[in-house]
Amino acid sequence: MKNDLEHDVNEWLRFVEMDIVVDWCKEQIKTCRS
């Protein structure tokens, strides 16, 4: 059970990091274009 939870947390963290990176990239693109 603990292992499952750990796995879920890791997946969630990876997803959140990806989301942050995507947002960051969008910001970079905006500043580059203007």
C-alpha positions in Angstrom: 0.0 0.0 0.0 2.7 2.5 0.9 4.5 1.7 -2.3 1.3 2.5 -4.3 0.9 5.8 -2.5 4.5 6.7 -3.2 4.1 5.9 -6.8 1.0 8.1 -7.0 2.8 11.0 -5.4 5.7 10.7 -7.8 3.4 10.6 -10.8 1.6 13.6 -9.4 4.8 15.5 -8.8 6.0 14.8 -12.3 2.7 16.0 -13.7 2.9 19.2 -11.6 6.5 19.9 -12.7 5.5 19.4 -16.3 2.7 21.9 -15.8 5.0 24.4 -14.3 7.5 24.0 -17.2 4.7 24.4 -19.7 3.6 27.6 -18.1 7.2 28.8 -17.9 7.7 28.1 -21.6 4.6 30.0 -22.5 5.8 33.0 -20.6 9.2 32.8 -22.3 7.5 32.6 -25.7 5.4 35.7 -24.8 8.5 37.7 -23.8 10.4 36.6 -26.9 7.7 37.7 -29.3 7.0 41.1 -27.8 
